[in-house]
Amino acid sequence: MKFESITLCTSELEETLQFYEETLECPVEVINQDTFIVQIGETQLQFCRSEDVIQPYYHFAIDIPYNHFYDMKEHYQNILFLLMADGHHTTYFESFVAHAISFNDPSGN
């Protein structure tokens, strides 16, 4: 499934903006002091400030073409703290015929 756009909320807006723009090196457009948009492939990922007492929780995947996956992993493994499953940084999903790496953003998602 491909999304044209999705909106997520975070109580760590400034840190999340810096994470996507500087760490992941994604194109970012700041809309106002409470909203910014990250362009990831064909999808616009919009973040808005959350003032809720309960921390927003989300989990999503970014599809990386197989021929770029290991180059991308090598690049980011020195920048991000990659989460491990079963003692490995890479997880294989047979039903999707895809490999995955996982990491947390500044909100812990």
Number of C-alpha atoms within 10 A of each C-alpha: 2 8 9 10 14 11 12 14 20 24 19 19 20 15 14 18 21 14 15 19 16 12 13 12 11 16 13 19 14 13 12 8 10 14 19 21 22 20 16 16 13 10 15 17 18 19 23 19 16 16 12 10 7 8 15 16 11 11 7 7 8 11 13 14 11 12 8 9 16 16 10 14 17 10 11 15 13 9 11 15 13 17 13 13 11 7 8 10 16 17 15 11 10 8 6 7 8 14 16 16 21 18 13 12 14 16 16 12 14
